Structures are given as C-alpha cells and as structure tokens.
Amino acid sequence: MAPKSETKWTPLEEERSTAAPNCVSCGNRVTRQFARVFGDNRDVVHACPECSTYREMKTSDFIPKAHR
C-alpha cells in the first residue's frame, strides 16, 4: 500500500475569489447566479436592480463594448 500524501486538496484555492460579486456601478452585492446571467463574459456585473432596470440589464446596453 502506498503512503498517503501530506498535500491536502482544497478546491476553492484558485484565482477566483469565493466572495460574492459586487455591482461595478453602485457596489451592491449580487449572487453568483445573477452575475452569470446579467454579467459580462467574465461575470462582472455592470448594473443591478438597485441602479438599473431589468429591461436595461437584459439588453446589455450598459456593458462597455470591450467587455461584451
């Protein structure tokens, strides 16, 4: 039987932060699910329900063209 490795596997140790994302515009905290749906290609939220309407968020007019 091979000896056990002393290295512990920690799946959350990545470049990605484990903290919930914030809206870039107003700083309001949003969920990861919200960031995946309404964020840009990097899940960065440029507007949230606190500072924008769902219609604006759906059309992505507020996202800078470099991040679309």
RABELGI-V335247 format. One record per pair of residues at least 24 apart in sequence whose C-alpha atoms are under 8 Angstrom apart, sorted by the first residue. I is the first residue (numbers start at 0). J is the second residue. D is the distance in Angstrom with one decimal. If there is no record, write none. Layout:
BEGIN
i=(I:I)
j=(J:J)
d=(D:D)
END
This chain:
BEGIN
i=(20:22:22:24:25:25:39:39:40:40:41)
j=(44:46:47:50:49:50:66:67:66:67:66)
d=(7.6:5.8:6.2:7.3:7.7:6.5:6.1:5.7:6.7:6.2:7.9)
END
